[in-house]
């Protein structure tokens, strides 16, 4: 079975799925920051809780790097 990039998929929904997941992840981070709650993710297997303070720091770093 050959592994082609998802951007070459025949199904347009499949091609758009990466962007949709990125939007969903960004929105989840924004909501966690606004509600002052941890973001719960699975990172390399185990479940990890990321506190809103860490999310704010990451967001600030990203904003600074895009300027």
C-alpha positions in Angstrom: 0.0 0.0 0.0 1.5 3.3 -1.0 1.2 6.3 1.3 0.3 9.4 -0.5 -0.1 12.8 1.1 -3.6 13.6 2.2 -3.5 16.7 0.0 -3.6 14.3 -3.0 -6.8 12.4 -1.9 -9.6 12.1 -4.4 -12.2 13.0 -1.8 -12.4 16.7 -1.3 -13.7 16.3 2.3 -10.6 14.2 3.1 -8.3 16.9 1.5 -10.0 19.6 3.7 -9.9 17.5 6.9 -6.4 18.7 7.9 -7.4 22.3 7.9 -10.6 21.5 9.7 -8.7 19.7 12.5 -6.3 22.7 12.8 -9.3 25.1 13.1 -10.9 22.8 15.7 -7.7 22.7 17.7 -7.2 26.4 17.6 -10.9 26.9 18.8 -10.4 24.4 21.6 -7.4 26.4 22.8 -9.3 29.7 22.6 -12.2 28.3 24.6 -9.9 26.8 27.3 -8.2 30.2 27.6 -11.5 32.1 27.8 -13.0 29.7 30.3 -9.8 29.4 32.3 -9.8 25.6 32.1 -7.2 23.0 31.1 -7.0 21.6 27.6 -7.0 17.8 27.7 -5.2 16.1 24.9 -3.5 12.8 24.1 0.2 13.4 23.5 2.1 10.3 22.3 -0.3 8.0 24.1 -0.9 9.4 27.6 -3.5 12.0 28.4 -2.1 15.4 29.2 -3.7 18.4 30.8 -2.4 21.8 29.6 -3.2 24.6 32.0 -4.6 27.8 30.5 -1.5 29.7 31.7 0.6 27.6 29.4 -1.8 28.1 26.6 -1.6 31.8 27.0 2.2 31.7 27.0 2.2 29.6 23.8 -0.3 32.0 22.2 1.9 35.0 23.1 5.0 33.3 21.7 3.2 32.6 18.4 1.9 36.1 18.2 5.5 37.5 18.8 7.0 35.2 16.2 4.5 36.3 13.4 5.3 40.0 13.9 
